[in-house]
Amino acid sequence: MQRESHAIIIGSSLAGLLASRVLAKHFDRVSIVERDFFPEKPAPRPGIPQSCHLHILLNRGKIILEQLFPGWENELIAA
């Protein structure tokens, strides 16, 4: 009897979302647990104190995101 494998990610920050994407290749199911509700429009979330800080994406990070999510860069530009 084969058992189902299940990974649980705590937090849906960018790091949590990327971790879940990578783990999806290795587990049957991946669940993300998040305590905050997502706002309808981009806005700081109350449970993330650094959400108001300036954020940047370095070129290597952009390359890795494009490998994990093909078409990501074009979707971001279009948005």
C-alpha positions in Angstrom: 0.0 0.0 0.0 1.4 3.4 -1.1 0.9 6.3 1.3 0.0 9.8 0.1 2.6 12.4 0.8 1.6 15.8 2.0 3.7 18.9 2.6 2.3 21.9 4.6 3.7 25.4 4.1 3.1 27.9 6.9 2.6 31.4 5.3 1.8 32.5 1.8 4.6 35.1 1.4 6.6 35.0 -1.8 9.0 32.5 0.0 6.1 30.3 1.0 4.6 30.3 -2.5 8.0 29.5 -4.1 8.6 26.7 -1.5 5.2 25.2 -2.3 5.9 25.3 -6.1 9.2 23.4 -5.6 7.6 20.9 -3.2 4.8 20.2 -5.6 7.3 18.1 -7.6 8.0 15.9 -4.6 4.7 15.6 -2.8 1.2 14.4 -3.8 -0.3 17.4 -2.1 0.9 20.7 -0.9 -1.2 22.9 1.4 -0.5 26.5 2.3 -1.8 27.8 5.7 -2.1 31.6 5.9 -3.7 33.6 8.8 -4.4 36.8 6.8 -7.0 37.3 4.2 -5.8 38.6 0.9 -7.0 42.1 0.0 -9.0 42.5 -3.2 -6.4 45.0 -4.5 -2.7 45.3 -3.7 -2.3 46.5 -0.1 -0.1 45.8 2.9 -1.3 42.8 4.9 -1.6 43.2 8.7 0.3 40.1 9.5 3.4 41.1 7.5 5.3 44.0 9.1 7.7 44.2 6.2 5.0 44.6 3.6 5.5 48.4 3.4 9.2 48.1 2.9 10.8 48.6 -0.5 11.3 45.3 -2.4 13.5 44.5 -5.4 14.0 41.4 -7.5 17.5 40.7 -8.7 18.1 39.3 -12.2 19.0 35.8 -10.9 15.7 35.7 -9.0 13.8 36.7 -12.2 15.5 33.9 -14.1 14.6 31.3 -11.4 11.0 32.6 -11.3 10.7 32.3 -15.1 12.0 28.7 -14.8 9.5 27.8 -12.1 6.6 29.7 -13.7 7.1 29.8 -17.5 5.5 33.0 -18.9 5.7 34.7 -15.5 7.7 37.7 -16.7 5.3 38.4 -19.7 2.3 38.2 -17.4 3.9 40.6 -15.0 4.7 43.1 -17.8 1.1 42.8 -19.1 -0.3 43.5 -15.7 
